[in-house]
Amino acid sequence: MKKYLNRIWHFSLPIIFLIIIVHFLKDITQDVLKIPTFLDLLGNVNEDLSAFPPLIQQIIIALGFISFGIEVFLIVAIPKVMKNKENSKLEKYVMISLLFLVIYFISVSLMDPRYRL
């Protein structure tokens, strides 16, 4: 079972890597440079933080900056993990970083008025 999960993990890494690169480019063009590109077709989450107290708003904004840094880390780390077939600390850091990003992106998406339940 462990070998099977390891195969799935290593098969999914290139796909995850491409998604991270596209999202990173989208972050740069939309949020940093504020220029329209074809990546805008993929959507842009505009979270509404007004319902939260100022401290929570600052924490959410800080987590956004952290997610940007994590994306840079993943762009560097995922190719190294793909080359190494053995489990390593770096691979664990990649998994933890991906888990953080998934939780963060879901949370922020739910703060967008268009996606509220």
N, C-alpha and C positions, 0 to 999 in steps of 0.2 A: 504494500500500500504506500509506503514511504517513497519508494522509487517512482511509483506512478504520480504521486503529488509533486515530486521533484521534477519529473518530466514536464508536467503541466506548467509548473512555475517557470522553468527555463524556456518553454515554448511561448509563454505569454509575455516574457520580458521584452522582446523586440516590439510587440504591439503596445505595451505600456510605455516604452521609450518613445515611440512615435506620438502617442497621445500627449505625453509630457512636453515634447518639443513643440507640438502644435499649440498647446495651451500656453506655453511659455512665450511663444511668438505673439499669440493673441493678447496676453497680458502686456507685453511691451508695446504693441501697436495701439491697443485700446486704452489702457490705463496710464501708461507712461508718456507715450508720444501723442496720444489722442488724435491719431490719423486713421481715416477709414481705409480698410483693406478688404480683400475677399474673405478674410477670416471672420469678418463681422457676420457673415451668413451663419456661422456656427452659434451665434447668440451672444448676448452680453447680460450677465446677471447684474442688476442694479439693486442691491439690498437696501432696505429701508430700516435704518437704525434709530429712527426718531422715537420708537416705542420704548427704547432702553435708556437707563440712566447714563450720564456722561462717562462714568468709569467703565461700564460694560461696553459702551461705544468705542472707547479707547482700546480696550482689550481686543475687540473684534478687529479693529483697524491694525493693531499690532500683529495679530494672528495672520492678517493678510500679508504683511511684510515678511513674516516668518515663512508663509507658504511660498512666497516668491524665492526666498533663499533655499527652501527645500527643493523647489523645482530645479534650481541651478545645481544643487548637490546631486539630484537624481540624474540629471543629464550627464554628469561626470561619472557617477558611480555605477549606473546600470550597465554600460559597456564593460566595465571591469568585472562585474558580477557575471555577465554573460560569458566572458572568457574563462572564468574560473568555475570548474564543474563541482568543486567541493563547497560545502557550507562554510561560511566565514562570518566574522563579525560584521563586515561590510554588508553582506547579504541581509543580516538581521536589521541593520540600520536602514537599508532600503525598504524592507518590509514595514518597519515602524513608520518610516516617512510616508510610504504609500497609504498606510492606514490613517495617519494624520490628515493627509490631503483628501482622502475620500470623505472622512467625517467633516472636515472643514467645508468642502465644496457642497456637500448635502446641506449642512447647516446654513450656509450663506444663500444657497438657492432657495431654501424655505423662507428666508427673510425677504425675498423679492416678492412684491405684491402680486405679480402675475402668477406666481406658483404657490400661493398660500392655500392651505387646505380648508 
